[in-house]
Amino acid sequence: MNDSHDKLAVKLEKVRQSLIEGNFSEAQAMANAVRRKLEGTDPSLIHARTLMLCGITYQYRGEMWSSEHYLEKAALMYEEIDQVGDALLCNSYRARCISEYGDIQRAHHIAEQSLARARKIELRDMEARLLSSLGIICLKMNRVAEAGDFTIQAIDIFRELGDHYNVKHSTLQLANFYAVSRRVADSQRILEQGIADAQEKGDGAYESWLQMNLGSIYYRQNNFTAARECYRRAIKLAGTDGVAAVKAHARQGWGLVELRAGNRDKARNQLLRSMHLASAASIFLVENLSLIYQGVLDLYDLNDTDALSKFDLVQHRVISYCHLEKGLVNYYQSIGLLLSGNLQLADRLFEERLPVRNAGEYLDDVQITADLLDYLLEANGRGDADFSSEQLECLLKWRGIIKGELTSPPSMESAGAC
């Protein structure tokens, strides 16, 4: 059996490498193949690791319910064979997963309890991973300063342990936290320093992630020329180093640049390419978001039928996936329903949309919504649209609410510096 386990261990290492490269569909297929071979066998280290990797692959693809299922089974098996550190690692991933489909308080409880346990038995690597997870969860709770502090603590421990991979990963996380809390200069400083280091070391894969994130910073600054160049570099580097996820994300970011710049044909082209890349790699979150933004383009064309069809498709897909798409669909579906004349349902959906304070990451979509509402009101003024007085009243009310959210972003002033 040891010889068989050695062969399975080699396959699991290939799963891990595929995850690093962003080939999530390939990773999941290999992990599930190993899991099926181990079904019915006694608890073992190789069996528990297989369940954990299955859970991680489902999480990276956006299938959160399945991810939690396998991560919980893995954690219980690790506990059974006295591998406490690995059980805590499963709980770290599991807490992130639970937060993604909206049960944030439970996610926070799991991460906090696991962190206390890691500290009690002095497992520094698990302490750092759980601090990193708590950072993500606290951001979703709008506890932005805590999110930054937890992440900085995690980075310090990873550096102390010489864990360069997780230093890089958590540094990207911190840059994102700064970006969504409008500490743009801090985010840009971290990313530019990271790019310089990656170029010096010839780490094209990591630079591709950094360039993609820097592109989103320029996008938020309305520096669309610089954003396009970052996304172009990210895609080129990802093509060289085989990071499939970067290409899908960067094409989507580029599409949003063109959307905000008013180049809607170019936007649709980039979003379609992003959707196809994400579909090929089974990155469901990116695939669904690209479809949502194509629906937004339909709304610009006053084509509520095609827009609502796309939004309905996403809603049917995300029953067991990420909470993010469910919240964003309501932003845009309400406008589609208003255009179709269903004002009562439109207003109810808008009121029930996911609050932007539930993580600053939603601010980009608030800006897109504000642009769209401005465009529709201008179209009515030009005579390109003919809204009823009730529709106009609703559009004006929504625009007032959205503009208010744009001027009151979450703050991260009390967080430390990296």
Residue pairs with C-beta under 8 A, 6 or more apart in sequence:
5 44
5 46
8 34
8 37
8 38
8 46
8 50
9 46
11 30
11 33
11 34
12 31
12 34
12 46
12 49
12 50
12 53
14 30
15 27
15 30
15 31
15 34
15 53
15 57
16 27
16 53
18 24
18 26
18 27
18 30
19 27
19 53
19 56
19 57
19 60
20 205
21 205
21 241
21 242
21 243
21 244
22 238
22 242
22 243
22 244
22 245
22 246
22 281
22 283
23 242
23 244
23 281
24 57
24 60
24 61
24 244
24 245
24 281
24 282
24 283
25 61
25 280
25 281
25 282
27 53
27 57
27 60
28 54
28 57
28 58
28 61
28 282
31 50
31 53
31 54
31 57
32 54
34 50
35 50
35 51
35 54
38 44
38 46
38 47
38 50
41 47
43 77
43 80
43 81
44 81
45 81
45 83
47 77
48 74
48 77
48 78
48 81
48 83
48 86
49 74
49 86
51 70
51 71
51 73
51 74
51 77
52 70
52 71
52 74
52 78
52 86
52 89
52 90
52 93
54 70
54 74
55 66
55 67
55 68
55 69
55 70
55 71
55 73
55 74
55 90
55 93
55 94
55 97
56 67
56 71
56 93
58 64
58 66
58 67
58 70
59 67
59 71
59 93
59 96
59 97
59 100
60 245
60 283
61 282
61 283
61 284
61 285
62 283
62 284
62 285
62 288
62 321
62 322
63 284
63 320
63 321
64 97
64 98
64 100
64 101
64 320
64 321
64 322
64 323
65 101
65 320
66 320
67 93
67 94
67 97
68 94
68 97
68 98
71 90
71 91
71 93
71 94
71 97
72 90
72 94
74 86
74 87
74 90
75 87
75 90
75 91
75 94
76 87
78 84
78 86
78 87
78 90
79 87
84 117
84 121
84 123
85 118
85 123
85 125
85 126
88 114
88 117
88 118
88 123
88 126
88 129
88 130
89 126
89 129
91 110
91 111
91 114
91 130
92 111
92 114
92 126
92 129
92 130
92 132
92 133
93 133
94 110
95 107
95 108
95 110
95 111
95 114
95 130
95 133
95 134
95 137
96 107
96 133
96 136
96 137
97 107
98 104
98 106
98 107
98 110
99 107
99 108
99 136
99 137
99 140
100 322
100 323
100 324
101 321
101 322
101 323
102 323
102 326
104 137
104 140
104 141
104 358
107 137
108 134
108 137
108 138
108 141
111 130
111 133
111 134
111 137
112 134
114 126
114 130
115 127
115 130
115 131
115 134
118 126
118 127
118 130
119 127
124 157
124 160
124 161
125 157
125 161
125 163
127 157
128 153
128 154
128 157
128 158
128 161
128 163
128 166
128 170
129 154
129 166
131 150
131 151
131 153
131 154
131 157
132 150
132 151
132 154
132 166
132 169
132 170
132 173
134 146
134 147
134 150
135 146
135 147
135 148
135 149
135 150
135 151
135 154
135 170
135 173
135 174
135 177
136 147
136 173
138 144
138 146
138 147
138 150
139 147
139 177
139 180
139 359
139 360
139 361
140 358
140 359
141 358
142 357
142 358
142 359
142 360
142 410
144 177
144 180
144 181
144 360
144 410
144 411
144 412
144 415
145 411
145 412
145 413
145 414
145 415
146 415
147 177
147 412
147 415
148 174
148 177
148 178
148 181
148 412
148 415
148 416
149 414
149 415
149 416
151 170
151 173
151 174
151 177
152 174
152 415
152 416
152 417
152 418
154 166
154 170
155 167
155 170
155 171
155 174
155 418
158 164
158 166
158 167
158 170
159 167
168 194
168 206
171 190
171 194
171 418
172 194
172 209
172 210
172 213
174 190
174 418
175 187
175 190
175 191
175 194
175 213
176 187
176 213
176 361
177 412
177 415
178 184
178 186
178 187
178 190
178 412
179 187
179 213
179 216
179 217
179 220
180 359
180 360
180 361
180 363
180 409
180 410
181 360
181 409
181 410
181 411
181 412
182 360
182 409
182 410
182 411
182 412
183 412
184 217
184 220
184 221
186 417
186 418
187 213
187 217
188 214
188 217
190 418
191 210
191 213
191 214
191 217
192 214
194 206
194 207
194 210
195 207
195 210
195 211
195 214
197 203
198 204
198 206
198 207
198 210
199 207
204 237
204 240
204 241
205 237
205 238
205 241
205 242
205 243
207 237
208 233
208 234
208 235
208 237
208 238
208 241
208 243
208 246
208 250
209 234
209 243
209 246
211 230
211 231
211 233
211 234
211 237
211 250
212 230
212 231
212 234
212 246
212 249
212 250
212 253
214 230
215 226
215 227
215 228
215 229
215 230
215 231
215 234
215 250
215 253
215 254
215 257
216 227
216 253
216 364
218 224
218 226
218 227
218 230
219 227
219 253
219 256
219 257
219 260
219 364
220 364
222 260
224 257
224 260
224 261
227 253
227 254
227 257
228 254
228 257
231 250
231 251
231 253
231 254
231 257
232 254
234 246
234 247
234 250
235 246
235 247
235 250
235 251
237 243
237 246
238 244
238 246
238 247
238 250
239 247
244 277
244 280
244 281
244 283
245 281
245 283
245 286
247 277
248 274
248 277
248 278
248 281
248 283
248 286
248 287
249 274
249 286
251 270
251 271
251 273
251 274
251 277
251 290
252 270
252 271
252 274
252 278
252 286
252 289
252 290
252 293
254 270
254 274
255 267
255 268
255 269
255 270
255 271
255 274
255 290
255 293
256 267
256 293
256 364
256 368
257 267
258 264
258 266
258 267
258 270
259 267
259 293
259 296
259 297
259 368
260 367
260 368
260 371
264 297
264 300
264 301
267 293
267 297
268 294
268 297
271 290
271 293
271 294
271 297
272 290
272 294
274 286
274 290
275 286
275 287
275 290
275 291
275 294
277 283
277 286
278 284
278 285
278 286
278 287
278 290
279 287
284 317
284 321
284 322
285 321
285 322
285 324
285 325
288 314
288 317
288 318
288 321
288 322
288 325
289 324
289 325
289 328
291 310
291 313
291 314
292 310
292 311
292 314
292 325
292 328
292 329
292 332
293 368
294 310
295 306
295 307
295 308
295 310
295 311
295 314
295 332
295 336
296 307
296 332
296 368
296 372
298 304
298 306
298 307
298 310
298 336
299 307
299 332
299 335
299 336
299 339
299 372
299 376
300 372
300 375
302 339
302 379
302 384
302 385
304 336
304 337
304 339
304 340
305 340
307 332
307 336
307 339
308 333
308 336
308 337
308 340
311 329
311 332
311 333
311 336
314 325
314 329
315 326
315 329
315 333
317 325
318 325
318 326
318 329
323 354
324 361
326 354
327 353
327 354
327 358
327 362
328 354
328 362
328 365
330 349
330 350
330 352
330 353
330 354
331 350
331 353
331 354
331 365
331 366
331 369
332 369
332 372
333 349
334 346
334 347
334 349
334 350
334 353
334 398
335 346
335 369
335 372
335 373
335 376
335 398
336 346
337 343
337 345
337 346
337 349
338 346
338 347
338 391
338 394
338 395
339 391
341 391
343 390
343 391
343 394
346 394
347 394
350 398
354 362
356 362
356 363
356 365
356 366
356 405
357 410
360 409
360 410
363 405
363 406
363 409
366 402
366 405
366 406
367 406
369 402
370 399
370 402
370 403
370 406
373 395
373 398
373 399
373 402
374 399
376 385
376 387
376 395
377 392
377 395
377 396
377 399
379 385
380 386
380 387
380 392
387 395
